[in-house]
Amino acid sequence: MKVGVITIQNAINYGSTLQAYALQEALKDLGHDVVVIDYQNPKLNAVYRRNYSMSYVVKLLLKGHLRSGLSECKEINRCKRNDKYRRMLKEYDSYRENKLQLSDPVINEDDEIFQQFDALICGSDQVWRTSIVGDQAVYYLDIPNFAHKKIAYAASGDSVSCKERINSIKRIRHISVREHELEKELKKMGLNDVVTVCDPTLLCDKSFWKRQLSVERSDNEYIFAYLMWDEPIVLDYIDQLSKEKGLPAVVIHRAAEQVTVNNKTFNTSSPQHFIDLLANAKYVINNSFHGLAMSIIYEKQFMVFPSDQRIENCLKTYRLQARSITKTAKLGDIDQPINWKEVDAEMKKEREFGIKFLENALAEP
């Protein structure tokens, strides 16, 4: 079967790209011919691919999104130094082109490319959050004259955006979301068959992700931190841990950087660099959902700032709530052993449920 995937895959965001790749590979393992549709979202392109527009930052601040606005300001400054923005785009796009089976660029839901597929799948990532992606019909599979299978896999978003698009969502035959809260909200809107499934990065097992590493190092004497924004409590934790352990802290954000670890220089401007640095670190600290997911996949001693429901849900699912950076967290918490056998058993159950959902949805006439 020829399957088209509509997701957030060209944002300058490590997790977005990795989850798109994982969903593609999981579908290929099920025997399908998969194409990731290279949809050019105008809102995302304005943010990520036009040298970080200051007008977008001003809008965030005017709407009261202080943390996001300040974070974007810092990203602008990082990108402008040493031509980082151009290098970042080049390396991100190189990774996408090498890993994803991409279609030609698509700019609207009327594109004839959609008609060549036997099934369309929207998700994962925050495809149903208007504040991030805008109100784009393609993310709800609202495609004119498309008469084949419509599936949502691990779609994430908010109830307000979904309420505005509820009629489009109701036309999707098989619906799964990534958060239990969204499942509950959709059921209140009359969608009783909605289920919660794992993020696509967790559809692929640990052996798959280990094969993705371009380098495995034994001299992993560093702390790796991936921060979506500079949370003071997290920065303080990193600083104290670095001093106590006598280890350098490699802190990266979304923008391209060059870091030196044990006298070797690494770029951090593509998803490949991101997973190499994370997987080979002694400790990992982050405030990102996909940073958390990859920490679990690579079995790291980690701590995470529980900034939203996505992170809290993931920690609860794998009974890892003790890995939260809170006011009462201690430095020694990061050294506490993790029962990886127990985590693996839960991951296997979640993975099998997600795969079964996709199998059933694609097999139905």
C-alpha positions in Angstrom: 0.0 0.0 0.0 1.2 3.5 -0.8 1.1 5.6 2.4 1.6 9.4 2.6 2.7 10.9 5.9 1.8 14.5 6.8 3.8 15.7 9.8 6.1 18.4 11.0 9.3 17.3 9.3 11.1 20.4 8.1 11.2 22.5 11.2 14.6 23.2 12.7 13.8 20.9 15.7 15.6 17.7 16.4 12.5 15.8 17.8 10.3 16.8 14.9 12.7 15.3 12.3 13.4 12.2 14.3 9.8 11.3 14.9 9.0 11.7 11.2 11.9 9.3 10.4 10.7 6.8 13.0 7.1 6.8 11.8 8.4 6.3 8.2 10.6 3.4 9.2 7.8 1.7 11.3 5.4 1.8 8.4 8.1 0.5 6.0 8.6 -2.4 8.4 4.9 -3.2 8.0 5.5 -3.6 4.3 4.2 -0.3 3.0 5.6 2.1 0.4 6.0 5.3 2.4 6.4 8.9 1.3 6.8 11.8 3.8 4.9 14.7 2.2 7.2 17.8 2.1 4.5 20.2 3.1 5.7 23.8 3.3 3.9 25.2 6.2 4.0 29.0 5.9 3.9 29.6 9.6 6.7 27.2 10.4 8.8 28.4 7.5 8.4 32.0 8.7 9.8 31.0 12.1 12.5 28.5 11.1 13.6 29.3 7.6 13.7 33.0 7.3 16.6 33.9 9.6 14.3 34.0 12.6 11.9 36.9 12.0 11.9 39.4 14.8 8.2 40.2 14.0 7.4 36.7 15.2 9.2 37.4 18.5 7.2 40.6 18.9 4.0 38.8 18.4 4.9 36.2 21.0 5.7 38.9 23.5 2.6 40.9 22.8 0.5 37.7 23.4 2.2 37.3 26.8 4.4 34.3 25.8 7.4 35.7 27.6 9.4 32.5 27.9 8.9 31.6 24.2 9.7 35.1 23.0 12.9 35.4 25.0 13.9 31.9 23.8 13.4 33.0 20.2 15.5 36.2 20.8 18.4 34.1 22.0 18.1 31.7 19.0 18.2 34.7 16.6 21.4 35.9 18.2 22.9 32.4 18.1 22.1 32.1 14.4 23.5 35.4 13.4 26.9 34.7 14.9 29.4 33.1 12.5 26.9 32.3 9.8 25.3 29.6 11.9 21.9 29.9 10.4 23.0 29.0 6.9 25.0 26.0 8.1 22.2 24.8 10.3 19.7 24.8 7.4 22.2 23.0 5.2 22.9 20.2 7.7 19.3 19.8 8.7 18.2 19.5 5.1 21.0 17.1 4.3 19.8 14.8 7.1 16.2 15.0 6.0 17.1 14.2 2.4 19.2 11.3 3.4 16.8 9.8 5.8 13.3 10.7 4.6 11.5 9.4 1.5 10.4 13.0 0.7 7.9 14.1 -1.9 8.3 17.2 -4.0 7.5 20.3 -2.0 3.7 20.8 -1.4 2.2 24.2 -0.6 -1.6 23.5 -0.2 -4.2 20.8 0.3 -5.3 21.0 -3.4 -2.0 19.5 -4.7 -2.6 16.5 -6.9 0.1 14.5 -5.1 -2.4 13.5 -2.4 -4.5 11.5 -4.8 -1.7 9.0 -5.5 -1.9 7.5 -2.0 -4.0 4.6 -0.7 -3.9 6.1 2.8 -2.9 9.3 4.4 -1.6 9.5 8.0 -1.3 12.8 9.9 0.8 13.1 13.0 2.7 12.9 15.2 4.2 16.0 16.9 2.0 19.0 17.6 0.1 19.0 14.3 -3.1 19.9 16.0 -1.8 23.0 17.9 -2.8 26.1 16.0 -0.5 28.3 18.0 2.5 26.4 16.5 1.5 25.3 13.0 -1.4 27.6 12.2 -4.8 26.4 11.0 -3.7 24.2 8.2 -6.2 21.9 6.6 -3.6 19.3 5.6 -2.9 18.4 9.2 -6.5 17.3 9.6 -6.4 15.4 6.3 -9.0 17.8 4.9 -8.0 17.1 1.4 -10.5 17.8 -1.5 -11.7 14.7 -3.3 -9.5 12.3 -1.3 -11.6 9.2 -1.0 -9.2 6.7 0.6 -8.0 5.9 4.1 -7.5 8.7 6.6 -5.6 7.9 9.8 -4.2 10.0 12.7 -1.3 8.6 14.5 -0.2 10.1 17.8 -1.5 13.5 16.9 -0.8 16.1 19.5 -2.4 19.4 20.1 -4.9 21.3 22.3 -8.6 21.0 22.8 -9.3 24.6 21.6 -7.6 23.9 18.2 -9.4 20.6 17.9 -12.8 22.1 18.7 -12.4 24.5 15.9 -11.5 21.7 13.5 -13.8 19.0 15.0 -15.7 18.4 11.8 -12.4 17.7 9.9 -11.3 15.3 12.7 -14.6 13.4 12.6 -13.9 12.6 8.9 -10.7 10.7 9.9 -11.6 7.0 10.2 -9.0 5.9 12.7 -7.8 8.4 15.3 -5.0 8.1 17.8 -3.4 10.9 19.9 -0.3 11.1 21.9 -1.7 12.5 25.2 -4.4 11.0 27.4 -5.7 14.5 28.1 -6.4 15.1 24.4 -8.1 11.7 24.2 -10.5 12.7 27.0 -11.2 16.0 25.3 -12.0 14.5 22.0 -14.3 11.9 23.6 -16.2 14.8 25.2 -16.7 16.1 21.6 -18.3 12.8 20.6 -15.2 10.9 19.2 -15.5 7.7 21.3 -13.1 5.6 19.4 -10.0 7.7 20.0 -7.0 6.0 21.7 -3.7 7.1 23.0 -0.5 5.7 21.5 3.2 6.3 21.9 5.2 8.9 20.1 6.7 7.5 16.8 10.3 7.6 18.2 9.1 4.9 20.6 7.7 2.8 17.8 11.2 1.8 16.9 13.1 -0.4 19.4 16.4 0.3 21.0 18.4 -1.8 18.5 17.1 0.4 15.7 18.2 3.6 17.4 21.6 2.1 18.3 22.1 1.5 14.6 21.5 5.2 14.0 24.6 6.3 15.8 27.5 7.4 13.7 29.9 7.2 16.5 30.1 5.3 19.8 32.6 6.6 22.4 33.9 5.1 25.6 35.3 8.4 26.9 31.9 9.8 27.6 33.0 12.1 30.5 30.6 15.0 29.9 27.2 16.2 30.7 24.9 16.7 27.8 22.0 19.2 28.1 19.4 20.0 25.5 17.3 23.1 26.3 14.3 24.4 24.4 14.6 27.5 26.6 16.9 28.5 29.4 15.0 27.5 32.5 16.8 28.9 35.6 16.3 25.9 37.8 17.7 23.6 35.0 20.7 25.9 34.4 21.4 25.9 38.1 21.2 22.1 38.3 23.6 21.7 35.3 26.1 24.1 36.9 26.0 22.3 40.3 26.3 18.9 38.7 29.2 19.9 36.5 31.0 21.3 39.6 30.3 18.3 41.8 31.3 15.7 39.1 34.1 17.7 37.7 32.7 17.1 34.2 32.2 19.6 31.4 28.6 20.5 30.5 27.8 20.5 26.8 24.7 22.7 26.5 22.9 23.0 23.1 19.8 24.7 21.9 18.0 24.6 18.6 20.6 26.7 16.7 23.8 25.3 15.3 26.8 25.3 17.6 30.2 23.8 17.7 31.2 22.1 20.9 34.4 20.6 22.1 34.3 17.3 24.1 37.6 15.7 25.2 39.6 17.8 22.7 37.3 16.8 19.8 35.0 19.3 18.1 31.5 18.4 17.1 28.7 20.2 15.3 25.2 20.2 16.8 23.4 21.4 13.8 21.6 18.2 12.6 19.6 15.4 14.3 22.5 13.1 13.7 24.8 15.2 15.8 22.1 15.5 18.5 21.7 11.8 19.0 25.4 11.1 18.9 26.1 13.6 21.6 23.2 12.5 23.7 23.8 8.8 23.4 27.5 9.1 24.3 27.1 11.4 27.3 27.5 10.2 30.9 24.6 12.3 32.0 21.7 13.9 30.1 19.6 16.9 31.2 16.8 18.5 29.2 13.4 20.2 29.2 12.3 18.7 25.9 9.8 15.9 25.2 11.9 14.3 22.6 15.1 14.9 24.6 13.3 12.8 27.3 12.3 10.1 24.8 15.8 9.7 23.5 17.2 9.6 27.0 15.0 6.6 27.7 15.8 5.0 24.4 19.5 5.2 25.0 19.2 4.3 28.7 20.9 7.4 30.1 21.2 8.6 33.6 19.0 11.7 33.1 17.0 14.4 34.7 14.2 16.4 33.0 12.3 19.6 33.8 8.6 18.6 33.6 7.5 21.6 31.6 4.3 20.2 30.1 1.8 17.4 30.0 3.7 15.5 27.3 6.7 15.1 29.6 4.7 14.4 32.7 2.7 11.7 30.8 5.9 10.1 29.5 7.5 10.0 33.0 4.3 8.5 34.5 4.0 5.9 31.8 7.5 4.5 32.5 7.3 5.2 36.3 10.2 7.7 36.1 8.7 10.6 38.0 11.7 10.7 40.2 13.8 12.0 37.3 12.1 15.4 37.5 14.0 18.6 38.2 12.0 20.3 40.9 12.8 22.6 43.8 13.2 19.5 46.0 15.4 17.6 43.5 18.9 16.6 44.7 22.1 16.3 42.6 22.3 12.7 43.7 18.9 11.9 42.1 20.6 11.6 38.7 22.8 8.7 39.9 19.8 6.7 41.2 19.6 3.4 39.3 16.8 2.9 36.8 15.1 -0.4 36.3 15.6 -0.6 32.6 14.0 -4.1 32.4 10.8 -2.6 33.8 11.0 0.3 31.4 11.7 -1.9 28.5 8.7 -4.1 29.3 6.4 -1.0 29.3 8.0 0.3 26.1 7.4 -3.0 24.4 3.8 -3.0 25.4 3.3 0.6 24.2 5.2 -0.2 20.9 3.1 -3.3 20.2 -0.1 -1.3 20.8 1.0 1.5 18.5 2.0 -1.0 15.7 -1.3 -2.9 16.1 -3.2 0.3 15.7 -1.4 1.1 12.5 -1.8 -2.5 11.2 -5.5 -2.5 11.8 -6.1 1.0 10.4 -4.3 0.2 7.2 -5.8 -3.3 6.8 -9.4 -2.2 7.0 -11.1 -2.1 3.6 
